[in-house]
Amino acid sequence: MNKPPSTPDPKSALASLPAETLLHELQVHQIELEMQNETLRQSQRELEQSRDRYVDLYDFAPIGYLTLSDTGQIAEINLTGAALLGVERKQLLSRRFAQFIAAGDRDCWHSHFSAALKQGGKQSCELALIREDGGVFHAQMDCLHITTDGFTRMARIAFSDISKRKILEDELKESQQLLRNLAEKTALLREEERKRIAREVHDELGQILTALRMDVALLALRFGEGNTALLEKTQGMTVLLDQANGCVRNIVSNLRPAALDIGI
């Protein structure tokens, strides 16, 4: 029965080499190890630099970042977020974020957080947050569902203080309301002025024209018999007075159509 060929022993092979060759092989191997070690050290330095850049970007970002567990406990938070809440970062870990939500907005927060955990995509809302010292500020909340190990649900949140924006929005709404009130008041004053002018035109000018027409008719009645020229003149005056009366009615109608009910 043939025996399988035996595998050569590397140690025996090295031992059989001349001393100079063996020394050369060892030196080459040492150089290769040193090169590999330097490559590893360079990779480690690059990883550390990348990590430091990420930490700087995360911690000193102009907005707050935090990560919540599916029960709403703070798992991570950056320095900006901790400053917004007025608490040291280490004291925030494992605390429920809901305790920083103003009482009037907690139902909105629970609905928002639940939707963020169940749905994909960014969920946004605006809430009033309470700092540790009791101060209140309005915050824009952008929440995104993530998984850390393939099945553990968490929420990553970006939030920022929008109190100044809310103040400007409130001031803008107030200004818009003042403008609407001013426009309504101006329209009311304009309508009242139109009514006043229509009333004066009717009461004064209309009555004057009516009185003149009556005087012309009385003049024709008393002195017109046998006086053809006077009758023609009074008839012409009556026509002109009727035209003037019609102009008065048109003016009053344009100023206030309802003034026609006065009965000019």
C-alpha positions in Angstrom: 0.0 0.0 0.0 1.4 3.4 -1.1 1.7 6.1 1.5 0.5 9.6 0.5 3.3 12.1 -0.1 4.2 13.9 3.1 3.9 17.7 3.3 7.3 19.3 3.7 7.9 21.0 7.0 8.5 24.8 6.5 10.8 24.8 9.5 12.9 21.9 8.1 13.0 23.7 4.7 14.2 26.9 6.4 16.7 25.0 8.5 18.2 23.5 5.3 18.8 26.9 3.8 22.2 28.5 4.0 22.6 31.0 6.8 22.9 34.0 4.4 19.8 33.0 2.5 17.9 32.4 5.7 18.9 35.9 7.0 17.9 37.5 3.8 14.5 35.8 3.8 13.9 36.9 7.4 14.9 40.5 6.6 12.5 40.5 3.6 9.7 39.1 5.8 10.5 41.7 8.5 10.3 44.6 5.9 6.9 43.2 4.7 5.6 43.1 8.2 6.8 46.6 8.9 5.2 47.9 5.7 1.9 46.1 6.6 2.2 47.6 10.1 2.7 51.1 8.7 -0.3 50.7 6.4 -2.4 49.6 9.4 -1.2 52.5 11.5 -2.0 54.9 8.6 -5.5 53.4 8.3 -5.9 53.8 12.0 -4.9 57.4 11.9 -7.3 58.1 9.0 -10.1 56.4 10.9 -9.3 58.5 14.0 -9.3 61.7 12.0 -12.5 60.8 10.3 -14.0 59.9 13.7 -12.8 63.3 15.1 -14.3 65.2 12.2 -17.6 63.3 12.6 -17.6 64.0 16.4 -16.9 67.7 15.7 -19.7 67.9 13.1 -22.1 66.0 15.4 -21.4 67.8 18.7 -20.9 71.3 17.4 -23.6 71.4 14.7 -25.8 74.5 14.8 -28.8 72.3 15.6 -29.5 69.6 18.2 -29.3 65.9 17.3 -30.5 63.1 19.4 -31.4 59.4 19.1 -34.3 57.9 21.0 -35.2 54.3 21.8 -38.6 53.0 20.8 -39.7 53.8 24.3 -38.7 57.5 23.9 -35.6 57.4 26.1 -32.5 59.4 25.0 -29.8 57.1 23.8 -27.5 59.8 22.2 -27.5 63.6 22.1 -25.0 66.1 20.8 -23.7 69.1 22.8 -25.9 71.5 21.0 -29.0 69.5 21.9 -28.0 69.3 25.5 -27.4 73.1 25.5 -30.9 73.7 24.1 -32.4 71.6 26.8 -30.2 73.2 29.5 -28.8 69.9 30.8 -25.4 68.3 30.8 -25.2 65.6 28.2 -24.4 62.7 30.5 -27.4 63.6 32.7 -29.7 63.3 29.7 -28.9 59.8 28.7 -31.7 57.3 29.4 -34.1 60.1 30.4 -37.5 60.2 28.6 -37.6 63.0 26.0 -41.3 63.5 26.6 -40.6 65.2 29.9 -39.2 68.2 28.0 -42.4 68.5 25.9 -44.8 71.2 27.0 -48.0 69.7 28.5 -50.2 71.2 25.7 -48.1 69.6 23.0 -47.5 66.1 24.4 -50.4 64.5 22.5 -49.0 65.9 19.3 -45.5 64.6 20.3 -46.8 61.1 21.0 -48.6 61.0 17.6 -45.6 62.3 15.8 -43.1 59.9 17.5 -45.4 56.9 16.9 -45.8 57.8 13.2 -42.0 58.2 12.9 -41.4 54.7 14.3 -44.0 53.1 12.0 -43.5 55.0 8.8 -40.6 55.6 6.5 -39.4 59.0 5.6 -38.9 62.2 7.6 -41.7 63.2 10.0 -41.8 66.9 10.9 -43.7 69.0 13.5 -43.4 72.1 15.7 -43.5 71.8 19.5 -43.0 73.8 22.6 -40.1 72.4 24.6 -39.3 73.2 28.3 -35.7 73.6 29.4 -34.5 72.3 32.7 -34.8 75.8 34.2 -38.4 76.1 33.1 -37.9 78.3 30.1 -40.0 77.5 27.1 -38.9 77.7 23.4 -40.5 76.6 20.2 -38.7 73.9 18.3 -38.8 72.4 14.8 -38.6 68.6 15.1 -37.5 66.4 12.2 -37.7 62.7 13.1 -36.4 59.7 11.1 -36.9 56.0 11.8 -33.7 53.9 12.0 -32.7 50.4 13.0 -29.4 49.7 14.8 -29.1 46.0 14.4 -31.7 45.2 11.8 -34.7 45.0 14.0 -34.3 47.4 17.0 -36.4 50.5 16.2 -35.1 53.9 17.1 -35.6 57.5 16.0 -33.0 60.0 15.0 -34.2 63.6 15.6 -32.9 66.9 14.5 -34.3 69.9 16.4 -33.7 73.6 16.5 -35.0 76.7 18.3 -37.4 78.5 16.1 -38.7 80.9 18.8 -37.5 84.0 16.8 -39.2 82.7 13.7 -42.4 82.1 15.6 -42.3 85.6 17.0 -41.9 87.0 13.5 -44.7 84.9 12.3 -47.0 86.1 15.1 -46.0 89.7 14.4 -46.7 89.1 10.7 -50.1 87.6 11.5 -50.8 90.6 13.8 -49.8 93.1 11.1 -52.0 91.3 8.6 -54.9 91.4 11.0 -54.3 95.1 11.6 -54.3 95.7 7.9 -57.5 93.7 7.4 -59.1 95.7 10.3 -57.9 99.0 8.7 -59.2 98.0 5.3 -62.6 97.1 6.8 -62.7 100.3 8.8 -61.7 102.4 5.7 -64.4 100.7 3.7 -66.9 101.4 6.4 -65.9 105.1 6.7 -66.0 105.4 2.9 -69.5 103.9 2.9 -70.6 106.3 5.7 -69.2 109.2 3.7 -71.0 108.2 0.6 -74.3 107.9 2.6 -73.7 111.4 4.1 -73.1 112.9 0.7 -76.1 111.1 -0.8 -78.3 112.3 2.0 -77.1 115.9 1.6 -77.6 115.9 -2.1 -81.1 114.5 -1.6 -82.1 116.6 1.3 -80.7 119.9 0.2 -80.2 120.0 -3.6 -83.2 117.8 -4.3 -85.5 119.9 -2.2 -84.2 123.1 -3.8 -84.9 121.7 -7.3 -88.3 120.5 -6.2 -89.1 124.0 -4.7 -87.9 125.7 -7.9 -90.1 123.5 -10.1 -93.1 124.3 -7.9 -92.3 128.0 -8.2 -92.0 127.8 -12.0 -95.4 126.0 -12.2 -97.0 128.6 -9.9 -95.5 131.4 -12.0 -97.0 129.9 -15.2 -100.3 129.4 -13.5 -100.6 133.0 -12.3 -99.0 134.9 -15.1 -99.0 132.6 -18.1 -102.5 133.1 -19.3 -102.3 135.1 -22.5 -98.5 135.4 -22.2 -97.1 132.9 -24.7 -93.5 133.9 -24.2 -93.7 133.4 -20.5 -95.4 130.0 -20.9 -92.6 128.8 -23.3 -90.0 130.1 -20.8 -91.6 128.3 -17.8 -91.9 125.1 -19.9 -88.2 125.3 -20.8 -87.3 125.9 -17.1 -89.4 122.9 -16.1 -87.6 120.7 -18.6 -84.2 121.9 -17.2 -85.3 121.4 -13.6 -86.5 117.8 -14.5 -83.1 117.1 -16.1 -81.3 118.5 -13.0 -83.5 116.3 -10.8 -82.5 113.3 -12.9 -78.9 114.2 -12.5 -79.4 114.3 -8.7 -81.0 110.8 -8.8 -78.0 109.5 -10.8 -75.5 111.0 -8.4 -77.3 109.6 -5.3 -77.6 106.2 -7.1 -73.8 106.1 -7.8 -73.0 107.1 -4.2 -75.4 104.7 -2.6 -77.9 102.7 -4.7 -80.1 102.1 -1.6 -80.6 105.8 -1.4 -83.2 105.4 -4.2 -85.5 104.1 -1.5 -85.5 107.6 -0.1 -87.8 108.5 -2.9 -86.3 111.4 -4.8 
